[in-house]
Structure formats: C-alpha cells, structure tokens
C-alpha cells in the first residue's frame, strides 16, 4: 500500500542549469515531505517511484522498476480556451468541488493552486507497475477513466495530458522569480486546501465494465497514428500531409496544435511535458529536407534548452514509432 511516507523523486532545477547535461540534483523524500517543504529552488516531482537516480521517461520502461503511487490531476482555468490566472471566484468553486469529493469519498485530497489553475493529488491504494509498453498504455486508459469519474460525479475537469506516467509536476512551495518561499507558505494558506500531511487520502473508485474493458483493450493493442485526445488544443489534420516523422508522432499523441500556412513547421505541445505550453509557437517541429525525415525540433522553454530532435524522438514508445513510420523505429 502506498503511504504518505512513500518516496518520490524531487528534481531541482537551478537557475542556469541545463536539465539534461548539468545533471539536476534529485532528492528522494517522502510524499508528505515533498508537498509540505519550502524548497529553496524550483522543484518538481513525478507520480511514481523508481529505483534509479535520474528522471523517469518513456525510455526507462524495461530498464528499471517503475511504480505509480499517486493520482495527480491538473485542473486548468481557461477563458475562451486559453489558460488564465485563476480568479478568486474560480478558486472558490474548485474548493467547493474538492470538498464534495472529500465528503463523498471520506478521503482527504491534496489541493494547491498553480499559475494557471489547480493541482489535485491522492494516493493509490497500491502501486501500479509500469514494466512494459502495454502497462503504459493501460495507465493512460485507466487515468482517462478516472478523469471521467471526476467530471461526471464532481464536475472537476482534469487535463488529459497528465495521463503521461512520466510527467513532471511542480511542487506547491518552490522558489521562483525572487519570491520568498517561506513567506509564500506562511502568508498564503489558500495555496494548500483540505490538506493534512499525515492523512493524504486514497483514490480507489469503482470502474464500470466498459472502463475495465477499455483498459484491457489499451493493454493489448498497438497505438496508431490516428490516436488523439481531441481536446481544445488538438486540431484535425490529415497525418499523411505531415512531412516530419516527429510531427506524425506528436499527432499520434494528440499534441499537434496547428500547421504553418506554408507547411514549413508544425506547432505542437511539447512531448517532454515538463512545463506549461504557453503560446502556440512555443514548441515547433520544422519540415525535414526530405519527406519522411525526422524534422527539426525547437522548444522555447528553458527546461528544453539544448534538446534535439533525437531527444524528442526518444520520448515516444517503440509502438508509436512503428505506427508513425519504420524510419523512426530504426533511429
């Protein structure tokens, strides 16, 4: 059973540090400590335990023991489809919904507000292993079923992008842009709501037969390039018109946001999933020299500084590469 003392990896991103080449420091601490500590640096965590000293990613499957221990949900505040700073009224409505969740489940969830929304966290009753690609697909399907329950029963709309088991989540009390983190924790009690460190609640809803069948179906099938989350950031594009293999892979994940009028570049949500995506042009895949080539990759966010097209390619599962094209699978 997962407990508040289950360990999570806290990743430090120091100013001017390169996230890949400067080996960001990783501390293994209890879930309770990670969520309540005032970190003197920008810090992130993943919703899993792993027996490695580095960040877990798609390429870690089969190379180490990965166990999902938490259900983490990002709740975005949107105005006309665009992320916005949460208003007091919006925060109040989220508090009421989480209180209803707490009363219905008799569990105490963690809730804290972020720059453009809120984050909800509960423990899993027992760790869920991610040992194979099939496990990763099943986790996505299970996560989607859980979001359906939150939406249906509590009117909580979670971000589907968080179904990536390797996603990074920023901790509630971190040092950013000169903000005194101790003042933030002591003077802003509404940053964490319905939170008792020793009693982080458990998420264990009953799934119906259709949802269970969907999870098992995801475990047994290969993902295809037509797979899409179809949320408001995904556009309807014929994947056969995409020249770049990276663009086709992003399409298969539902990450494509648009295409330049001249077809020279494709705007996507960053496949690394470590940051808010901001403007549509923040992450771009450029047309390759030859149709079917990998294509160029550029993300304007600091945590992606220096990352190449090959780095982006490595974030995708072999099954996704096979679906997008045989050249990607050989790279």
N, C-alpha and C positions, 0 to 999 in steps of 0.2 A: 504493500500500500504506500502511495506517496504521502509524505507528511510535510508540514511547514519547514522541517529540517532537511528535506531532500535537497541535494546540492544542485546549483545551477552555475553556469559559467558566466561571470560578469566580465565583459570586454571593455577595456579602457581605450578610448580614442583621444590621445593627447593632441594638443594643438600642434600643427605642422608635421604630425606623424603620418607616414604613409601606411594605410591599413593592410597592405599585403607585404611590403618589403621591409617595414620597420618593426615587424613582429609585435603587434599591440599586446599589451600585458593582459593576461587572463587570470582572474581570481576565482577560485571555486569556493563559494559560500552557500549558506542555506538560503532557501527561497525567502524565508522570513527576513533574514538579514539583508538580502539584496533589495527587498522592497521598502525597508524602513531606514536604511543607511543614507546619510547625506554624503554622496560621493563628490570628491573634490575635482572631478573631471567628468567629461561626457561618457556615460556608461550605458551599455546595452546588455540584454540577456536573450537567451533562446529558451523555448518552452520544452527543452529536453535535457536529459543527462547523457553524457558520452564519456568514454574512457580515453580521451585524447586531450592534448594541451593546446589545441587550436580550435578555431571556429568550425562548427559542423556545416557542411554544404552538401549539395547533391552528390558530389564526387566521393563523399565519405561513406556512402552506402556500401556495405560489404567489407569495409576496411576497418571499422570499429563498431563497438556496441552503442547503438543509439536507442534511447528510451524516452518517449514522450511522457511528460509528467504533468503538464498544465494545459488548460483550455484558455487561450488568450484571444480576446476579441477587440479589434479596433472599431470604434463607433465614430464615424466621420460626421462632422457638422457641415452641411452643404447648403449653399444659397444658389439656386438656379444651376445646380450641377457642379458648382465649384467649391472646393474646400474653403472654409472661412473660420475665423476665430470664434469660438463658442460664446454666445451671449449668455447673460445671467438667466434669461428665460429658458434657453435650451438646456443649460446645466441643471436647472431645477427640474425640468421634465425628465432628464436622464436619471437624476436621483430618485424620482418617484418610481420610474420603471424598475430600477435596480432594487428599491425597497420591496416592490411587488414580487420580484424574483426571489428575494431573500425570504419573504413570508411564505411563498408557495413551496419553496424547496427546503425550508428550515436550515439553509446553509448561509454562510457569511462570505459573500464575494468581495474581492478587492476591486475598488473603482478609483481611478485617478484621471484627472483631466490633462489633456495634451494641447499642443499648439493649435490643432485644428479638430479637436474632438475629445474623445474619452477612451480609456482602455479598461477592459473588464477582465478579471482573472479568477479562475477557480482551479483547484487541484483535481487531478483524475484519481479515481478510486484505486487504480493500479496502473503501473507503467505500460504503455503500448509500444512494442518494439517496431523499429524501422530497420529491418535486416536485409530487405530486398526491395527491388523496384515495385513489386506488387504491394508491399507494405506501404510504400509511399503513396501509391495510387489509392489504396484503401483509406489511408489517413485523410487524403483530400475529400473523398466521398463522405467519410464519417464527419469531418469538420463541416461540410456543406449541410448534412442532415441536422447537425446541432444548431447551425445558424437558422435553419428553417423553424426549429422549435422556439428559438429566441424570438424570431419575427412573429410567429403565429400566436404564441402564448403571452408574450410580454411586450410586443411592439418595439423590440430592440433590433435595429438593422445593422448587422455586422458586416465588415469589409471582407469580401470573398477572397481578396489577395492574401489574407492571413492564413489560408489553408496550406501554405508552403511550410513544411515542417522545419525548414532551416531559417525561417525569417527571424530577423533581429528586431527586438522591441526596446525602446528607450525606457530606462528606469525612471521612477517619479521624481527623485531628488538628485539631480545632477547639476554640475557646474557648466553653464552655457552663457556666452556673451557677457561675461562680467557680473552675472547675477550671483549674489551671496547665497549659496545653497543652504546654509544654516538658517538665514533669515527666511528663505523660501519655505523651509519645513516648519519653522516656528510661527510664522506670521500668516501662513496660508493654509489653515486647517482644511479648507474645502478641496485641497489637492488630492486628499485621500478620504474617501467616504465609505462608511459601513465596513471598516477595516479593523480587525483585531489580530495583531501579528501571530498570536498563538492559535488562532482558530480560523485560518483561511479555509473557506468552505470547499466542498467536494461537488464536482459536476458529474452526475451519473443519470441522465434522463433515459426513459424507456423509448426505444426506437421501434417504429412500426415495421410490419413485414416488408413494405415497399422500400423503406430506407435500408433495411438489412440486406435486401436483395441487391440494391444499388451498390452497396459497399462490396459485397462479394463479386458483383459483376465488374466493378472497377479493378478488383484484385486480379481477375482472370483475363482482362482484355488489354490490348496494346493501345496506348493513346494515339490518336490520329491528328493530322494537321488541322482538321476541321473543328477540334475541340475548342470551345470558347466559353468564358463565363457570361458573356453578353450583358455586362453591366454598363453603366453610362459612360465608361471610359473606353469601351471597346467599339470598334467600327466594323461595319460589314464590308469586307474586302474579299475579292476572289484571290485565294492564296497562290493560284497559278500565275498571277500577274506580278508576284513579288520575285525580283531577281536574286535577292540575297537569301542564303540559307539561314542566316541568323534571323532575318525578318520572318521567314516561314516558321522557325522555331518559336519566335515570340507570338506569332499568330496562333500557333497551337496551344499556347498558354493563355490566350486571351489578353495579351499585353499590347497589341497594336492600337495606337490612338489616332493615327492618321497617316496620310502619304502626301508628300510634296506634289504640287501640280505638275512638275516636270518629271516626277518619278525618281529623282536623284537621291532621295532619302526617305526613310520611314520613321515616324515618330512613335516611340514605344514607352511603356512603363519599364523602368529598369529591372532587368532579370535578377539582379542581386538582392533586390527587396530590402535594402538597409535604410532607406530614407523615404521621406515624403517626396512625391514626384513633381510637385510644383507645376511650372509652365509646361505646356505640351512639348516644347522644343528642348526640354532639359536632357532627354536621352534620345540619341539618334543613331540609326543604322544607315550607312551610306551604301550606295549601289556598288557592287563589285565590278572589276574590269571586265569579267566575262559572266554571262548569265549562269547562275548556279553556283557561283563562288561564295565564299564566306561573307564578304562585305566588311566594311569598316564599322567600328563601334566607338562612340563617344558619349560619355555621361558627364554632365557639368557639375555634379555634386562632388563635394570634397572627398567623401569616403570612397569614390570610384576613381580618384586621380591615378593615372598610370595604368589602369586596367585596359587590356587589349581585347580584340575580337575573340582570340583563343580563350582568354579568361572567361568571357561571356559564354562561349560555347560549352565550357566545362560545367556550367551551372545547369545544363539540361541532361536528362536521363538518356541512356542509350536508346531506349524505346522511342523517345521523342525524336532523336536524331535519325533513327531508321525511318520514321514516318515522314520526316521533312526531306530526307534525301540521303542517298548512300554515301555521298562525299562527306557529309557531316559526320556520319558514323565512323568513317575511316580516320578522321582527324583526331 
